[in-house]
Amino acid sequence: MQDACDSVTVPILVDSNNGTASFLKTTFNGLNSLLGIAVLSVPYALSCGDWASLILLLVISSATCYTGLLIKKCMEADPNIRTYPGIGEKAFGARGRLVVSIFMNLELYLLAIGFLILVADNLHSLLPDLLVNVQGRSVINGRQTCILLAALIIMPTVQLSGRGSLMELDLIRKECSSTGEGYLLV
């Protein structure tokens, strides 16, 4: 006989907002991540590049602001435009949409490769003598082994779909991060 408690399911996280975020919350989160990156990277960049890097930073930020204004103006001109490929189509036709889509996907692909190399370099720093030997011969050196190891670690996360799986992965990441910070404080 089945017990009444066997059929009760309790979600791990209760999402009361169901994905709704106000403009203020979204702006705060975006600025928080950008300023967090800037606090860590700008002093190092300025120490390496002197005053020229500060001038370059101002030029790039001005160009980014102007680009944002152009995108806003383009999207206000036609309310049907919702994506960057839509802007490319409005400006250059079907070929523009294709070119913008290719460059967007290429950017994501190259970003993933960059993160893979970053993880592999960190693994190589932790495990510098890691080699793959087959019958006494060194087949793959340490850095290449770390790249393959990082790819094998990251690959299952690509197959995750759905919000629940990603939230569980994010919880694991946060737990590992807070545990690491706890060890650093001790």
Backbone as ProteinMPNN parsed JSONL, in Angstrom:
{"seq_chain_A": "MQDACDSVTVPILVDSNNGTASFLKTTFNGLNSLLGIAVLSVPYALSCGDWASLILLLVISSATCYTGLLIKKCMEADPNIRTYPGIGEKAFGARGRLVVSIFMNLELYLLAIGFLILVADNLHSLLPDLLVNVQGRSVINGRQTCILLAALIIMPTVQLSGRGSLMELDLIRKECSSTGEGYLLV", "coords_chain_A": {"N_chain_A": [[0.838, -1.179, 0.0], [0.511, 2.224, -0.816], [1.975, 5.005, 0.681], [0.812, 8.24, 1.761], [2.764, 10.143, 1.933], [4.648, 9.428, 0.086], [4.068, 10.467, -2.397], [4.456, 13.166, -2.338], [6.021, 16.005, -3.544], [8.619, 18.278, -3.169], [9.86, 21.314, -4.178], [13.311, 22.23, -4.612], [14.194, 24.878, -4.761], [12.126, 27.628, -4.378], [10.554, 29.526, -6.682], [9.277, 32.474, -6.633], [8.834, 34.65, -8.266], [8.769, 33.818, -10.888], [10.526, 34.373, -13.082], [10.253, 37.093, -13.578], [11.67, 40.228, -13.63], [12.437, 43.416, -12.443], [13.182, 46.559, -14.065], [14.974, 47.983, -12.541], [16.201, 45.986, -10.914], [17.414, 44.425, -12.899], [19.159, 46.29, -14.067], [20.772, 46.86, -11.851], [21.985, 44.307, -11.409], [23.392, 43.975, -13.843], [25.155, 46.213, -13.802], [26.5, 45.587, -11.463], [27.944, 43.237, -12.123], [29.553, 44.214, -14.224], [30.979, 46.321, -12.972], [32.264, 44.869, -11.014], [34.042, 43.333, -12.517], [35.548, 45.415, -13.595], [36.716, 46.584, -11.333], [38.56, 44.672, -10.67], [40.143, 44.367, -13.003], [40.893, 46.835, -14.263], [42.86, 48.362, -12.716], [45.124, 46.691, -13.009], [45.433, 46.693, -15.798], [45.984, 49.389, -16.231], [48.408, 49.612, -14.851], [50.043, 48.09, -16.454], [49.859, 49.324, -18.96], [50.219, 52.075, -18.724], [49.52, 55.58, -19.256], [48.578, 55.53, -21.839], [46.883, 53.345, -22.015], [44.738, 54.215, -20.492], [43.72, 56.282, -22.069], [43.013, 54.776, -24.309], [41.048, 53.18, -23.119], [39.064, 55.117, -22.621], [38.451, 55.879, -25.272], [37.455, 53.456, -26.347], [35.262, 53.016, -24.64], [33.709, 55.247, -25.282], [33.137, 54.71, -27.991], [31.622, 52.406, -27.639], [29.414, 53.414, -26.248], [28.35, 55.13, -28.212], [27.707, 53.238, -30.174], [25.693, 51.843, -28.817], [23.755, 53.854, -28.74], [23.213, 54.107, -31.479], [22.12, 51.565, -32.007], [19.843, 51.696, -30.419], [18.461, 53.765, -31.723], [18.02, 52.546, -34.192], [16.371, 50.405, -33.46], [14.179, 51.76, -32.504], [13.231, 52.883, -34.816], [12.046, 50.823, -36.27], [9.699, 48.802, -34.938], [9.593, 46.032, -35.166], [12.1, 44.975, -35.113], [14.069, 42.996, -33.135], [16.421, 41.677, -32.607], [20.02, 41.385, -33.103], [20.634, 40.17, -35.641], [18.269, 40.969, -36.911], [18.655, 43.724, -37.117], [20.826, 43.688, -38.861], [19.548, 42.622, -41.101], [17.709, 44.64, -41.687], [19.445, 46.676, -42.384], [21.13, 45.601, -44.445], [19.769, 43.655, -45.856], [18.922, 40.189, -46.627], [21.419, 38.971, -46.757], [22.876, 40.495, -44.94], [21.648, 39.761, -42.55], [22.465, 37.08, -42.43], [25.293, 37.357, -42.306], [25.615, 38.774, -39.878], [24.524, 36.901, -38.106], [26.35, 34.791, -38.435], [28.715, 36.006, -37.457], [27.948, 36.495, -34.796], [27.572, 33.875, -33.783], [30.14, 32.898, -34.226], [31.572, 34.506, -32.469], [30.59, 33.567, -29.983], [31.518, 30.935, -30.107], [34.324, 31.322, -30.193], [34.647, 32.558, -27.742], [33.992, 30.467, -26.013], [36.125, 28.772, -26.583], [38.191, 30.379, -25.637], [37.623, 30.396, -22.856], [37.966, 27.693, -22.362], [40.719, 27.392, -22.825], [41.646, 29.058, -20.801], [40.787, 27.683, -18.473], [42.258, 25.344, -18.863], [44.896, 26.314, -18.698], [44.95, 27.094, -16.01], [44.579, 24.589, -14.812], [46.93, 23.397, -15.698], [48.781, 24.901, -14.306], [48.25, 24.004, -11.756], [48.738, 21.255, -12.002], [51.505, 20.61, -13.168], [53.141, 18.51, -14.073], [51.625, 16.644, -15.413], [51.14, 14.05, -17.582], [50.278, 12.019, -20.43], [50.944, 8.766, -20.837], [51.578, 6.132, -23.048], [52.406, 2.887, -23.222], [54.965, 3.513, -22.217], [55.744, 5.665, -23.768], [55.605, 9.158, -24.153], [52.697, 10.516, -24.984], [50.865, 12.68, -25.002], [51.537, 15.943, -24.025], [51.785, 17.941, -20.942], [50.262, 20.443, -21.026], [48.487, 20.051, -23.186], [47.152, 17.791, -22.262], [45.821, 18.909, -20.092], [44.08, 20.642, -21.429], [42.451, 18.804, -22.782], [41.408, 17.481, -20.531], [40.016, 19.589, -19.299], [38.122, 20.067, -21.297], [36.695, 17.657, -21.189], [35.605, 17.898, -18.666], [33.975, 20.142, -18.933], [32.252, 19.504, -21.03], [29.852, 17.923, -20.349], [28.166, 19.907, -19.315], [27.284, 21.279, -21.484], [25.289, 19.758, -22.538], [23.19, 20.139, -20.855], [19.875, 21.117, -20.446], [17.163, 23.284, -19.966], [15.867, 25.087, -17.204], [16.0, 24.159, -14.581], [18.156, 22.3, -14.408], [20.325, 23.967, -14.916], [20.128, 25.705, -12.764], [20.72, 24.001, -10.634], [23.373, 23.388, -11.255], [24.46, 25.932, -10.962], [24.064, 26.296, -8.232], [25.84, 24.383, -7.238], [28.223, 25.512, -8.164], [28.242, 27.925, -6.707], [28.405, 26.912, -4.108], [30.889, 25.616, -4.158], [32.505, 27.821, -4.63], [32.025, 29.417, -2.344], [32.983, 27.686, -0.4], [35.67, 27.569, -1.093], [36.353, 30.27, -0.632], [35.968, 30.322, 2.096], [38.035, 28.624, 2.945], [40.185, 30.218, 2.213], [39.916, 32.351, 3.98], [40.488, 31.181, 6.397]], "CA_chain_A": [[0.0, 0.0, 0.0], [1.327, 3.418, -0.962], [1.795, 6.006, 1.722], [0.506, 9.569, 1.227], [4.001, 10.937, 1.899], [5.473, 9.019, -1.045], [3.736, 11.207, -3.609], [4.661, 14.596, -2.131], [7.273, 16.527, -4.069], [8.921, 19.623, -2.686], [10.949, 21.874, -4.977], [14.485, 22.662, -3.861], [14.099, 26.331, -4.723], [10.808, 28.142, -4.716], [10.694, 30.73, -7.488], [8.008, 33.177, -6.486], [8.665, 35.667, -9.303], [8.635, 33.147, -12.179], [11.297, 34.985, -14.142], [10.028, 38.512, -13.784], [12.631, 41.106, -12.965], [12.176, 44.813, -12.761], [14.264, 47.261, -14.742], [15.944, 48.349, -11.514], [16.966, 44.79, -10.551], [18.241, 44.044, -14.034], [20.23, 47.278, -14.178], [21.682, 46.647, -10.731], [22.772, 43.096, -11.647], [24.322, 44.239, -14.931], [26.204, 47.107, -13.323], [27.263, 44.877, -10.452], [28.916, 42.351, -12.764], [30.527, 45.01, -14.967], [31.853, 47.021, -12.046], [33.102, 43.864, -10.366], [35.132, 43.024, -13.443], [36.383, 46.609, -13.734], [37.499, 46.778, -10.115], [39.67, 43.732, -10.692], [41.001, 44.385, -14.186], [41.38, 48.153, -14.696], [44.158, 48.735, -12.13], [46.187, 45.904, -13.624], [45.628, 47.186, -17.164], [46.646, 50.693, -16.154], [49.798, 49.434, -14.437], [50.795, 47.536, -17.583], [49.818, 50.153, -20.154], [50.415, 53.487, -18.389], [48.468, 56.529, -19.629], [48.019, 55.178, -23.146], [45.769, 52.424, -21.811], [43.605, 54.999, -20.013], [43.16, 56.955, -23.25], [42.366, 53.719, -25.098], [39.833, 52.818, -22.394], [38.067, 56.159, -22.874], [38.044, 55.8, -26.686], [36.623, 52.264, -26.529], [33.977, 53.21, -23.957], [32.935, 56.214, -26.086], [32.637, 53.995, -29.171], [30.574, 51.5, -27.174], [28.235, 54.232, -25.948], [27.794, 55.575, -29.488], [27.1, 52.071, -30.8], [24.43, 51.611, -28.123], [22.793, 54.863, -29.195], [22.809, 53.742, -32.84], [21.232, 50.398, -31.921], [18.57, 52.196, -29.887], [17.796, 54.515, -32.781], [17.594, 51.572, -35.201], [15.255, 49.619, -32.942], [13.019, 52.646, -32.394], [12.733, 53.16, -36.162], [11.195, 49.703, -36.676], [9.418, 48.016, -33.732], [9.717, 44.595, -35.42], [13.49, 44.567, -34.894], [14.286, 42.554, -31.759], [17.714, 41.015, -32.473], [21.089, 41.919, -33.943], [20.413, 39.789, -37.041], [17.201, 41.815, -37.449], [19.278, 45.0, -37.505], [21.599, 43.411, -40.073], [18.614, 42.454, -42.222], [17.146, 45.955, -42.022], [20.48, 47.496, -43.011], [21.769, 45.033, -45.633], [18.962, 42.607, -46.461], [19.075, 38.813, -46.139], [22.853, 38.689, -46.577], [23.271, 41.147, -43.694], [21.187, 38.899, -41.451], [23.333, 35.905, -42.409], [26.628, 37.752, -41.85], [25.532, 39.089, -38.448], [24.327, 35.627, -37.393], [27.626, 34.061, -38.454], [29.66, 36.646, -36.539], [27.498, 36.281, -33.419], [27.883, 32.494, -33.404], [31.591, 32.789, -34.192], [32.002, 35.127, -31.217], [30.299, 32.632, -28.895], [32.422, 29.796, -30.252], [35.662, 31.74, -29.791], [34.599, 32.8, -26.303], [34.063, 29.154, -25.367], [37.508, 28.306, -26.724], [38.993, 31.169, -24.707], [37.409, 29.884, -21.506], [38.579, 26.369, -22.3], [42.159, 27.6, -22.683], [41.855, 29.624, -19.47], [40.664, 26.588, -17.506], [43.38, 24.43, -19.073], [46.101, 26.943, -18.149], [44.889, 26.992, -14.554], [44.848, 23.187, -14.471], [48.344, 23.131, -15.947], [49.517, 25.5, -13.193], [48.077, 23.127, -10.595], [49.296, 19.933, -12.293], [52.451, 20.851, -14.267], [53.803, 17.293, -14.544], [50.619, 15.711, -15.897], [51.414, 13.537, -18.928], [49.614, 10.777, -20.801], [51.926, 7.828, -21.371], [51.072, 4.875, -23.584], [53.517, 1.938, -23.38], [56.24, 4.16, -21.924], [55.999, 6.834, -24.618], [54.795, 10.328, -23.825], [51.841, 10.766, -26.135], [50.317, 14.033, -24.908], [52.246, 16.665, -22.965], [50.975, 18.43, -19.835], [49.287, 21.475, -21.378], [47.453, 19.442, -24.03], [46.367, 16.928, -21.386], [44.935, 19.77, -19.309], [43.022, 21.121, -22.321], [41.518, 17.685, -22.964], [40.738, 17.256, -19.256], [39.042, 20.676, -19.127], [37.027, 19.827, -22.245], [35.881, 16.553, -20.677], [34.86, 18.385, -17.503], [32.992, 21.136, -19.365], [31.354, 18.952, -22.037], [28.497, 17.555, -19.903], [27.33, 21.082, -19.064], [26.712, 21.708, -22.763], [24.105, 18.958, -22.786], [22.113, 20.516, -19.946], [18.838, 21.981, -20.993], [16.147, 23.563, -18.959], [16.269, 25.99, -16.146], [16.279, 23.419, -13.358], [19.509, 21.739, -14.461], [21.281, 25.051, -14.811], [20.092, 26.23, -11.397], [21.455, 23.063, -9.794], [24.784, 23.589, -11.556], [24.833, 27.207, -10.362], [24.155, 26.068, -6.789], [27.103, 23.676, -7.002], [29.289, 26.485, -8.365], [28.251, 28.844, -5.576], [28.877, 26.184, -2.934], [32.336, 25.437, -4.308], [33.121, 29.14, -4.499], [31.987, 29.844, -0.94], [33.872, 26.81, 0.346], [37.017, 28.049, -1.38], [36.562, 31.525, 0.074], [36.082, 29.976, 3.508], [39.388, 28.12, 3.164], [41.123, 31.335, 2.111], [39.812, 33.182, 5.167], [41.025, 30.459, 7.569]], "C_chain_A": [[0.883, 1.242, 0.0], [0.96, 4.442, 0.102], [1.527, 7.37, 1.084], [1.756, 10.42, 1.113], [4.867, 10.573, 0.705], [5.215, 9.859, -2.288], [3.943, 12.713, -3.475], [6.009, 14.988, -2.704], [7.426, 17.967, -3.607], [10.054, 20.171, -3.533], [12.1, 22.342, -4.086], [14.461, 24.181, -3.689], [12.698, 26.749, -5.123], [11.007, 29.46, -5.443], [9.368, 31.465, -7.471], [7.768, 34.182, -7.612], [8.458, 35.074, -10.687], [9.304, 33.898, -13.317], [11.032, 36.451, -14.385], [11.047, 39.291, -12.986], [12.33, 42.532, -13.379], [13.384, 45.412, -13.475], [15.356, 47.597, -13.742], [16.814, 47.156, -11.112], [17.916, 44.379, -11.677], [19.418, 44.993, -14.191], [21.247, 47.085, -13.063], [22.562, 45.422, -10.959], [23.794, 43.299, -12.758], [25.475, 45.125, -14.495], [27.089, 46.431, -12.293], [28.318, 43.983, -11.097], [29.972, 43.147, -13.526], [31.492, 45.741, -14.042], [32.756, 46.051, -11.295], [34.289, 43.486, -11.23], [36.09, 44.202, -13.529], [37.26, 46.824, -12.51], [38.72, 45.864, -10.112], [40.639, 43.956, -11.847], [41.584, 45.746, -14.544], [42.695, 48.54, -14.016], [45.329, 47.954, -12.731], [46.481, 46.399, -15.041], [46.345, 48.529, -17.164], [48.105, 50.555, -15.729], [50.652, 48.882, -15.576], [50.895, 48.512, -18.752], [50.02, 51.638, -19.938], [49.242, 54.333, -18.862], [47.832, 56.194, -20.966], [46.823, 54.238, -22.988], [44.54, 53.151, -21.282], [42.925, 55.73, -21.168], [42.42, 55.944, -24.121], [41.066, 53.272, -24.445], [38.726, 53.837, -22.64], [37.563, 56.128, -24.316], [37.101, 54.615, -26.898], [35.276, 52.433, -25.836], [33.11, 54.223, -24.683], [32.35, 55.543, -27.323], [31.516, 53.04, -28.791], [29.29, 52.261, -26.874], [27.562, 54.693, -27.241], [27.112, 54.424, -30.222], [25.761, 51.746, -30.154], [23.363, 52.605, -28.542], [22.302, 54.564, -30.608], [21.849, 52.548, -32.845], [19.864, 50.824, -31.415], [17.785, 52.923, -30.968], [17.259, 53.581, -33.863], [16.387, 50.781, -34.722], [14.009, 50.473, -32.74], [12.409, 52.944, -33.759], [11.782, 52.067, -36.647], [10.929, 48.823, -35.463], [9.508, 46.501, -33.931], [11.133, 44.083, -35.189], [13.672, 44.243, -33.418], [15.674, 41.972, -31.535], [18.752, 41.718, -33.341], [20.965, 41.448, -35.396], [19.276, 40.582, -37.689], [17.724, 43.166, -37.879], [20.079, 44.81, -38.78], [20.713, 43.252, -41.292], [18.035, 43.794, -42.649], [18.17, 46.806, -42.775], [20.949, 46.932, -44.352], [20.989, 43.908, -46.291], [19.266, 41.238, -45.866], [20.541, 38.454, -45.91], [23.375, 39.323, -45.282], [22.86, 40.332, -42.494], [22.089, 37.685, -41.31], [24.715, 36.256, -41.85], [26.627, 38.051, -40.353], [25.346, 37.817, -37.637], [25.62, 34.827, -37.328], [28.601, 34.675, -37.458], [29.236, 36.481, -35.076], [27.83, 34.871, -32.939], [29.39, 32.26, -33.332], [32.143, 33.39, -32.9], [31.76, 34.201, -30.03], [31.239, 31.423, -28.922], [33.821, 30.158, -29.772], [35.728, 32.046, -28.301], [34.689, 31.481, -25.535], [35.475, 28.584, -25.455], [38.416, 29.067, -25.768], [38.844, 30.693, -23.274], [38.035, 28.502, -21.337], [40.086, 26.489, -22.106], [42.484, 28.163, -21.304], [41.785, 28.541, -18.394], [41.852, 25.635, -17.637], [44.676, 25.025, -18.535], [46.118, 26.884, -16.634], [45.14, 25.562, -14.09], [46.326, 22.851, -14.657], [49.214, 23.75, -14.846], [49.415, 24.631, -11.941], [48.759, 21.779, -10.777], [50.323, 20.038, -13.423], [53.082, 19.58, -14.839], [52.834, 16.249, -15.084], [50.92, 15.329, -17.343], [50.574, 12.294, -19.167], [50.663, 9.902, -21.476], [51.23, 6.563, -21.851], [52.282, 4.014, -23.903], [54.872, 2.643, -23.221], [56.561, 5.378, -22.775], [55.079, 7.958, -24.191], [53.992, 10.715, -25.057], [51.346, 12.217, -26.147], [51.015, 14.735, -23.755], [51.266, 17.27, -21.968], [49.909, 19.429, -20.225], [48.159, 20.895, -22.234], [46.571, 18.498, -23.217], [45.377, 17.74, -20.577], [43.803, 20.329, -20.165], [41.99, 20.023, -22.54], [40.739, 17.4, -21.68], [39.677, 18.333, -18.997], [37.856, 20.482, -20.069], [36.116, 18.711, -21.76], [35.068, 16.977, -19.461], [33.723, 19.298, -17.942], [31.921, 20.525, -20.27], [29.971, 18.554, -21.506], [27.596, 18.765, -19.642], [26.7, 21.609, -20.343], [25.401, 20.985, -23.028], [22.934, 19.306, -21.874], [21.12, 21.41, -20.653], [17.789, 22.183, -19.916], [16.722, 24.358, -17.81], [16.651, 25.255, -14.868], [17.696, 22.875, -13.309], [20.551, 22.832, -14.282], [21.294, 25.662, -13.418], [20.852, 25.306, -10.45], [22.954, 23.21, -10.009], [25.279, 24.89, -10.935], [24.945, 27.085, -8.848], [25.456, 25.356, -6.437], [28.269, 24.64, -7.14], [29.39, 27.432, -7.182], [28.779, 28.165, -4.314], [30.386, 25.988, -2.997], [33.065, 26.754, -4.11], [33.133, 29.579, -3.046], [32.867, 28.961, -0.072], [35.312, 27.233, 0.14], [37.328, 29.357, -0.677], [36.708, 31.276, 1.569], [37.477, 29.456, 3.831], [40.415, 29.24, 3.088], [41.095, 32.209, 3.357], [40.439, 32.519, 6.387], [42.51, 30.442, 7.566]], "O_chain_A": [[1.877, 1.308, 0.723], [-0.213, 4.697, 0.373], [1.979, 7.621, -0.033], [1.809, 11.328, 0.284], [5.75, 11.349, 0.341], [6.085, 9.945, -3.154], [3.636, 13.46, -4.404], [7.026, 14.373, -2.385], [6.486, 18.76, -3.652], [11.116, 19.552, -3.604], [11.89, 22.79, -2.959], [14.684, 24.693, -2.593], [12.157, 26.258, -6.114], [11.566, 30.404, -4.884], [8.445, 31.118, -8.208], [6.62, 34.532, -7.888], [8.004, 35.783, -11.586], [8.725, 34.047, -14.393], [11.564, 37.005, -15.347], [11.256, 39.032, -11.801], [12.008, 42.804, -14.536], [14.47, 44.831, -13.479], [16.541, 47.506, -14.063], [18.03, 47.296, -10.982], [19.072, 44.031, -11.435], [20.546, 44.557, -14.421], [22.453, 47.142, -13.304], [23.769, 45.487, -10.726], [24.935, 42.852, -12.64], [26.635, 44.831, -14.78], [28.295, 46.674, -12.252], [29.469, 43.975, -10.66], [31.154, 42.804, -13.486], [32.694, 45.776, -14.303], [33.897, 46.387, -10.977], [35.407, 43.338, -10.736], [37.307, 44.016, -13.534], [38.424, 47.206, -12.639], [39.783, 46.235, -9.614], [41.842, 43.753, -11.684], [42.687, 45.802, -15.089], [43.592, 49.021, -14.709], [46.407, 48.512, -12.936], [47.641, 46.51, -15.435], [47.212, 48.776, -18.001], [48.955, 51.309, -16.202], [51.846, 49.172, -15.656], [51.903, 48.53, -19.459], [49.994, 52.399, -20.906], [48.101, 53.869, -18.873], [46.674, 56.534, -21.206], [45.858, 54.33, -23.747], [43.414, 52.755, -21.583], [41.697, 55.789, -21.234], [41.327, 56.224, -24.613], [40.084, 53.011, -25.139], [37.573, 53.46, -22.847], [36.372, 56.329, -24.557], [36.068, 54.751, -27.553], [34.249, 52.035, -26.386], [31.888, 54.078, -24.7], [31.193, 55.781, -27.667], [30.557, 52.881, -29.547], [28.199, 51.8, -27.211], [26.337, 54.65, -27.351], [26.056, 54.612, -30.826], [24.8, 51.413, -30.848], [22.195, 52.243, -28.683], [21.121, 54.743, -30.91], [20.879, 52.53, -33.602], [18.841, 50.367, -31.923], [16.58, 52.717, -31.111], [16.168, 53.8, -34.389], [15.474, 50.514, -35.503], [12.893, 49.956, -32.798], [11.215, 53.226, -33.86], [10.818, 52.354, -37.357], [11.847, 48.151, -34.992], [9.499, 45.758, -32.95], [11.341, 42.874, -35.081], [13.461, 45.095, -32.555], [16.077, 41.787, -30.387], [18.415, 42.536, -34.198], [21.17, 42.25, -36.308], [19.316, 40.84, -38.891], [17.289, 43.704, -38.897], [20.034, 45.65, -39.679], [21.069, 43.686, -42.388], [17.886, 44.055, -43.842], [17.819, 47.558, -43.684], [21.147, 47.691, -45.301], [21.504, 43.263, -47.204], [19.793, 41.129, -44.758], [20.866, 37.72, -44.977], [24.224, 38.741, -44.607], [23.614, 40.213, -41.528], [22.441, 37.3, -40.195], [25.246, 35.528, -41.011], [27.534, 37.629, -39.636], [25.957, 37.671, -36.578], [25.948, 34.251, -36.291], [29.245, 33.954, -36.697], [30.093, 36.341, -34.204], [28.311, 34.69, -31.82], [29.864, 31.512, -32.478], [33.074, 32.846, -32.307], [32.626, 34.062, -29.166], [31.692, 30.955, -27.879], [34.44, 29.395, -29.031], [36.758, 31.817, -27.666], [35.384, 31.394, -24.524], [35.962, 27.98, -24.5], [39.308, 28.48, -25.156], [39.834, 30.594, -22.55], [38.574, 28.189, -20.276], [40.666, 25.758, -21.302], [43.49, 27.785, -20.703], [42.634, 28.493, -17.505], [42.39, 25.171, -16.632], [45.485, 24.294, -17.963], [47.165, 26.653, -16.03], [45.83, 25.342, -13.094], [46.904, 22.108, -13.863], [50.255, 23.197, -14.491], [50.364, 24.53, -11.164], [49.298, 21.22, -9.822], [50.042, 19.597, -14.538], [53.517, 19.583, -15.991], [53.197, 15.079, -15.2], [50.952, 16.189, -18.224], [50.201, 11.597, -18.223], [51.197, 10.24, -22.533], [50.396, 5.995, -21.146], [53.094, 4.37, -24.758], [55.802, 2.401, -23.991], [57.557, 6.057, -22.525], [53.904, 7.732, -23.901], [54.547, 11.185, -26.05], [51.401, 12.892, -27.175], [51.085, 14.206, -22.646], [50.053, 17.131, -22.126], [48.76, 19.293, -19.805], [46.993, 21.223, -22.017], [45.367, 18.417, -23.459], [44.233, 17.328, -20.388], [42.681, 20.475, -19.681], [40.788, 20.282, -22.491], [39.544, 17.109, -21.732], [38.577, 18.03, -18.534], [36.711, 20.71, -19.678], [34.896, 18.803, -21.9], [33.966, 16.474, -19.245], [32.627, 19.236, -17.384], [30.784, 20.997, -20.269], [28.981, 18.835, -22.18], [26.374, 18.648, -19.743], [25.69, 22.311, -20.293], [24.503, 21.533, -23.669], [21.817, 18.833, -22.083], [21.491, 22.342, -21.367], [17.579, 21.321, -19.063], [17.912, 24.291, -17.504], [17.546, 25.697, -14.147], [18.366, 22.975, -12.281], [21.544, 22.643, -13.579], [22.344, 26.089, -12.936], [21.554, 25.78, -9.556], [23.725, 23.163, -9.051], [26.402, 24.946, -10.434], [25.821, 27.701, -8.241], [26.1, 25.693, -5.443], [29.202, 24.605, -6.337], [30.487, 27.716, -6.702], [29.516, 28.776, -3.54], [31.081, 26.173, -1.998], [34.127, 26.793, -3.489], [34.155, 30.066, -2.561], [33.444, 29.442, 0.903], [36.095, 27.256, 1.089], [38.437, 29.546, -0.178], [37.492, 31.951, 2.236], [38.043, 29.801, 4.868], [41.408, 29.221, 3.816], [42.126, 32.751, 3.756], [40.874, 33.206, 7.312], [43.122, 29.88, 8.475]]}, "name": "protein", "num_of_chains": 1, "seq": "MQDACDSVTVPILVDSNNGTASFLKTTFNGLNSLLGIAVLSVPYALSCGDWASLILLLVISSATCYTGLLIKKCMEADPNIRTYPGIGEKAFGARGRLVVSIFMNLELYLLAIGFLILVADNLHSLLPDLLVNVQGRSVINGRQTCILLAALIIMPTVQLSGRGSLMELDLIRKECSSTGEGYLLV"}
